[in-house]
Amino acid sequence: MSSTDLTAPPPPRGPLERFLRLFTDVRDGEGPQLLLLAFNTFLILTSYYLMKPVREVLILDQPHGAELKSYAYGAQAVLLVVIVPLYGALATRMSRQRLINVVTLFFIACLPLFWLAARAEAPMIGFVFFLWTGIFSLMVIAQFWGYANDIYSVEAGKRLFAVIAFGSSAGAVFGAWLAGRLIREIGVPPLLLVAAGVLGLSLLLFNWTDRLVLRDDSAPEAEAAHAKIGGQGAFRMVLGDRYLLLMALVILLLNCINSAGEYILSSIVTHAAQAQVAAGTLAHDEVKRFIGAFFSDYFGIVNLAGMVLQLFVVSRLIKWIGVPAGLVVLPVIALGSYAVAALVPTLVAVRWAKVAENSVDYSLMNTVRHMLFLPTTREQKYKAKQVIDSFAARAGDVISAGIVYLGTAVLTLSVTQFAWINVALVLVWIGVCVATGIEYRRRSADTAGSAG
């Protein structure tokens, strides 16, 4: 698990490993831990998608809810400037096991309090809970992947992360499905209590997995796992390291471009509905149903395509082309997606271009971005990952919102012009991804050399 094999291993003999071999290169003894981690992230994402409908109901039920929702993304970025250093301070004083237990227990304890506040219709509960769920979705998921990076070598992570990431994809789909069923049975606020139970189960599973990891590891690794993580500041760590800074730029541009792309798609859908109303083929009171049906189908196709890619394509593609080349796949697809939006701004063309982009984002890119942390130090895996996956991601959303505001309120740009702006941003993104891949290859070689 913790060493890099230089010779091809024999085929696995265990039935579990032989089954998992259908999806990726699993070796003898790796199956149980791999499934535990995949199920752990499945539970975390299930819990999050149980919270999401509550989040939407609470904030949109308030006066000016749609405006509050847009402001909340910017507020999350500001809040993360404070929270990420606090997380780093905890990591400085705690081992990885205690850190994950303390942080997860905090989020679990908050959910019953939000349930009580929702029942009491406390003022501004929607805005506060929206902020909280945003922080949860970024920090807890980043924390999980920091742990996965910590317990796998570069070689093993490249083979196995695709299966773990499939747990995330499946959890998102199952959580959304379960939320829809439970809302009809128990209502909206009680979903928070169900989410707390699911998150608690994920924490129990984490501790079981960690005991398995320490039982199978060497004595030095077990000793290191119980040691405090380290003392450097998270933001300073990222700003002072070229590789970490490049990763932060990759995620910032990813979120900026994707958020702007969702605006482009939403605008084209809205214009298509209005055009049908003007042509008399759609009644005015059916516009909301048209838009809702479009996005329901769109998200369903994206999630299904993402799951199929995650399970059957991602691990094989990474094995074939490697992590650096895999990092560039999504930007190249996005370049084509926004070129289509600029040149052929029709609903059908843009819909399928965005399906291709987002399904690859949710599968291949989601896996590769976590693999980038394999050749980093333990302190970087926990602290720097919070900056990159939390703050940089939300900062990209804020920059995108600023571009949309300037383009609509000040410059009155067309959808086609927004698409060309995204084309330019994607070209910059490709350059950053290439530089990041080069640095990844160098760091991986250094890590393999030090391990040898």
ZILIN-V94543 format. One record per residue. N is the residue number from 0. PSI is psi in degrees with one decimal (none if undefined). OMEGA is omega in whole degrees, 0 to 359 (NA if undefined). NEAR is the number of other C-alpha atoms within 8 Angstrom. Layout:
N	PSI	OMEGA	NEAR
N	PSI	OMEGA	NEAR
//
This chain:
0	-40.8	187	8
1	9.3	178	8
2	157.7	181	6
3	120.8	181	10
4	132.1	181	7
5	-11.0	178	4
6	153.6	180	4
7	126.0	182	5
8	158.4	176	6
9	158.9	177	4
10	146.1	181	7
11	147.8	181	9
12	-26.8	182	7
13	146.4	180	8
14	-36.8	180	6
15	-46.5	181	8
16	-35.5	178	15
17	-37.0	177	12
18	-47.1	181	7
19	-20.6	178	11
20	-18.6	176	9
21	-24.8	187	6
22	-28.8	180	9
23	177.1	184	12
24	85.0	180	8
25	138.9	182	13
26	165.3	184	10
27	132.1	177	10
28	-10.6	183	7
29	-16.0	187	10
30	-52.7	184	12
31	-47.3	180	8
32	-39.3	179	10
33	-44.7	180	11
34	-37.4	178	9
35	-43.6	180	10
36	-40.3	178	12
37	-40.8	179	14
38	-31.8	178	10
39	-49.7	180	12
40	-27.8	172	16
41	-44.5	181	14
42	-39.8	179	13
43	-45.7	180	14
44	-34.7	175	13
45	-45.4	179	16
46	-44.1	182	14
47	-42.9	182	13
48	-13.5	168	12
49	-31.2	179	16
50	-32.3	189	12
51	-43.9	178	9
52	-35.5	177	10
53	-42.9	178	12
54	-46.7	182	12
55	-42.6	181	10
56	-45.6	185	9
57	-40.3	184	13
58	-36.2	181	15
59	-16.1	178	12
60	-11.0	179	8
61	158.9	174	9
62	135.3	181	5
63	39.6	184	7
64	-41.2	180	10
65	-39.8	178	8
66	-42.2	178	7
67	-38.8	181	10
68	-42.5	180	12
69	-38.1	179	8
70	-29.7	185	8
71	-33.6	180	11
72	-40.8	176	12
73	-39.0	179	12
74	-34.4	178	9
75	-41.0	180	12
76	-42.5	178	12
77	-42.8	181	8
78	-35.9	181	8
79	-25.6	176	11
80	-29.5	179	9
81	-42.4	188	8
82	-40.1	182	8
83	-45.1	175	13
84	-34.3	176	11
85	-41.7	176	8
86	-43.0	178	9
87	-37.5	178	11
88	-39.2	175	10
89	-43.8	181	9
90	-32.3	179	16
91	-34.1	187	11
92	-6.2	188	10
93	157.6	169	11
94	168.9	183	12
95	-38.8	181	13
96	-45.8	181	10
97	-38.9	179	8
98	-49.7	182	11
99	-39.5	178	9
100	-45.5	183	9
101	-47.8	183	8
102	-44.1	181	9
103	-40.2	177	11
104	-35.3	177	9
105	-47.8	180	8
106	-37.7	178	9
107	-44.0	182	11
108	-28.2	181	9
109	-30.8	188	8
110	-45.4	175	12
111	-32.2	178	11
112	-40.8	176	8
113	-35.0	177	11
114	-44.3	178	12
115	-42.5	181	8
116	-37.4	179	10
117	-40.9	178	11
118	-36.3	180	8
119	-3.7	182	6
120	49.8	180	7
121	143.5	181	8
122	139.6	177	4
123	15.3	181	7
124	-35.5	180	13
125	-44.9	180	14
126	-44.6	181	12
127	-44.1	181	8
128	-34.1	176	11
129	-44.2	176	13
130	-45.7	184	12
131	-46.0	181	8
132	-34.6	176	12
133	-43.8	177	9
134	-44.0	180	11
135	-50.3	186	10
136	-31.6	180	9
137	-47.6	189	11
138	-44.5	184	11
139	-39.4	178	10
140	-41.2	176	11
141	-38.5	179	13
142	-43.4	179	12
143	-46.4	183	9
144	-26.8	172	9
145	-41.7	178	12
146	-44.5	179	11
147	-40.4	176	9
148	-31.4	183	14
149	-35.4	187	10
150	-7.3	178	9
151	144.3	173	12
152	170.3	178	13
153	-45.0	182	11
154	-46.2	182	9
155	-39.6	180	11
156	-39.7	179	12
157	-29.5	179	13
158	-36.3	196	12
159	-18.1	186	13
160	-27.6	181	11
161	-38.0	179	14
162	-40.6	178	14
163	-42.6	180	14
164	-28.3	175	14
165	-33.2	175	13
166	-39.0	177	13
167	-47.3	181	13
168	-45.0	180	15
169	-37.2	179	10
170	-38.5	178	14
171	-44.1	180	13
172	-45.8	182	10
173	-41.0	180	9
174	-41.8	178	14
175	-42.1	179	11
176	-45.6	182	8
177	-40.5	179	9
178	-42.7	179	12
179	-37.9	179	8
180	-42.0	184	8
181	-32.3	180	10
182	-40.4	180	10
183	-24.6	183	7
184	-43.3	188	6
185	-6.4	181	8
186	-176.1	187	9
187	-57.1	184	8
188	-37.2	180	10
189	-15.4	175	9
190	-28.0	180	15
191	-36.3	179	14
192	-38.1	176	11
193	-42.0	179	10
194	-39.3	178	14
195	-41.9	178	13
196	-42.8	180	8
197	-40.8	179	12
198	-37.0	176	13
199	-40.4	177	10
200	-38.4	178	9
201	-34.8	179	12
202	-41.1	176	10
203	-41.2	180	8
204	-38.2	177	10
205	-46.8	182	10
206	-36.1	175	9
207	-44.8	180	8
208	-42.6	182	11
209	-37.2	176	9
210	-37.9	177	8
211	-41.2	179	9
212	-47.2	183	10
213	-31.2	178	10
214	-36.4	183	6
215	-14.4	185	6
216	169.1	177	9
217	163.9	180	7
218	-43.4	177	6
219	-39.5	179	6
220	-40.6	179	9
221	-40.1	178	10
222	-41.1	179	8
223	-35.1	181	7
224	-29.7	180	9
225	-4.1	180	9
226	158.9	175	9
227	148.9	190	10
228	-42.3	180	12
229	174.6	191	8
230	5.8	182	8
231	145.5	179	7
232	142.2	187	10
233	-49.9	182	14
234	-40.2	178	9
235	-36.9	179	8
236	-45.1	181	12
237	-46.0	183	13
238	-25.5	183	9
239	5.1	183	7
240	120.5	184	8
241	-44.6	183	8
242	-45.7	179	9
243	-38.7	179	12
244	-38.9	176	11
245	-42.2	178	12
246	-41.4	179	11
247	-40.6	179	13
248	-36.7	177	10
249	-47.5	183	11
250	-39.2	178	13
251	-47.3	180	14
252	-37.1	177	12
253	-50.8	183	11
254	-37.1	179	13
255	-48.1	182	14
256	-43.7	182	13
257	-40.8	179	8
258	-41.8	176	11
259	-34.9	177	14
260	-37.0	177	12
261	-34.8	175	8
262	-43.0	179	9
263	-47.0	180	11
264	-45.3	180	12
265	-39.6	179	8
266	-42.6	180	9
267	-38.9	177	12
268	-44.6	180	11
269	-44.8	179	9
270	-36.8	179	8
271	-40.4	178	9
272	-43.8	179	12
273	-35.7	179	9
274	-37.8	178	8
275	-35.2	176	10
276	-44.0	180	12
277	-32.9	180	7
278	-8.1	180	7
279	9.0	179	7
280	-6.3	179	7
281	128.7	178	10
282	149.9	182	8
283	-37.0	182	6
284	1.5	178	5
285	4.9	182	8
286	-46.9	181	12
287	-40.3	180	7
288	-38.9	178	7
289	-48.3	181	9
290	-44.1	180	11
291	-42.7	180	8
292	-39.7	179	8
293	-51.4	184	9
294	-30.1	175	8
295	-47.6	178	8
296	-40.9	182	8
297	-50.4	180	10
298	-36.4	179	8
299	-44.0	179	8
300	-42.8	180	9
301	-47.2	182	12
302	-41.7	180	12
303	-46.6	179	8
304	-39.7	179	9
305	-41.4	180	15
306	-41.9	179	12
307	-44.8	177	9
308	-42.4	182	13
309	-42.1	187	15
310	-37.2	190	12
311	-16.4	188	9
312	-42.8	193	9
313	-54.0	184	13
314	-39.0	180	17
315	-39.1	180	9
316	-42.7	180	10
317	-39.2	178	11
318	-34.8	183	9
319	-48.4	187	6
320	-16.0	180	9
321	165.5	182	9
322	-46.0	181	12
323	-44.5	178	14
324	-36.3	178	10
325	-30.9	180	14
326	-25.1	185	14
327	-12.3	185	11
328	-50.5	182	8
329	-46.7	178	13
330	-36.9	179	12
331	-42.6	177	10
332	-41.5	178	10
333	-36.0	177	10
334	-44.6	177	11
335	-37.4	181	9
336	-46.6	183	13
337	-22.8	171	14
338	-39.9	176	11
339	-45.2	181	12
340	-32.6	180	13
341	-37.6	186	12
342	-33.1	181	7
343	72.0	187	8
344	55.1	177	12
345	157.7	184	8
346	-44.4	182	10
347	-46.6	183	6
348	-47.3	183	11
349	-36.3	179	14
350	-50.5	184	10
351	-29.1	174	8
352	-42.2	179	12
353	-32.2	175	11
354	-46.7	179	11
355	-45.4	182	11
356	-51.5	186	12
357	-33.9	179	10
358	-36.6	176	13
359	-35.5	176	12
360	-48.2	184	11
361	-16.0	182	11
362	-80.1	185	16
363	-50.9	184	13
364	-37.9	179	12
365	-33.9	179	10
366	-46.7	184	12
367	-39.1	182	11
368	-31.8	176	9
369	-32.4	178	10
370	-26.1	180	13
371	-22.8	181	10
372	-2.9	181	11
373	-44.1	181	13
374	36.7	178	10
375	170.4	179	8
376	163.6	179	6
377	-42.5	180	8
378	-41.0	178	9
379	-35.8	181	11
380	-35.6	182	14
381	-43.6	186	13
382	-54.3	183	14
383	-32.6	180	14
384	-32.7	176	14
385	-39.9	178	15
386	-46.0	187	14
387	-49.5	184	13
388	-21.8	182	13
389	-68.3	187	14
390	-47.6	182	13
391	-38.6	179	13
392	-47.4	181	13
393	-34.5	177	14
394	-36.7	176	12
395	-40.3	177	15
396	-41.8	181	14
397	-42.8	178	12
398	-41.2	178	9
399	-43.4	178	13
400	-38.5	177	10
401	-39.6	178	8
402	-43.6	180	9
403	-41.4	180	10
404	-48.5	180	9
405	-39.2	182	10
406	-29.5	182	11
407	-43.2	186	9
408	-26.2	186	7
409	-50.3	187	7
410	-12.6	182	7
411	56.5	180	8
412	152.9	176	8
413	168.6	177	6
414	-39.9	179	11
415	-41.2	179	10
416	-37.9	174	9
417	-38.7	179	12
418	-40.1	179	14
419	-34.8	175	11
420	-42.4	178	8
421	-35.2	176	12
422	-44.3	179	11
423	-42.8	179	8
424	-37.7	179	10
425	-36.8	178	14
426	-40.3	175	10
427	-42.6	180	8
428	-41.9	179	12
429	-43.8	178	11
430	-42.1	179	8
431	-41.0	179	11
432	-40.1	178	13
433	-46.3	179	12
434	-40.1	179	9
435	-42.3	179	12
436	-39.2	177	12
437	-44.0	180	9
438	-36.6	177	9
439	-45.0	181	12
440	-39.7	179	9
441	-45.3	181	8
442	-37.9	179	10
443	-39.6	178	11
444	-40.1	178	8
445	-41.7	180	8
446	-43.0	179	9
447	-37.3	179	9
448	-41.0	179	7
449	-33.8	178	6
450	-35.9	179	6
451	none	NA	4
//
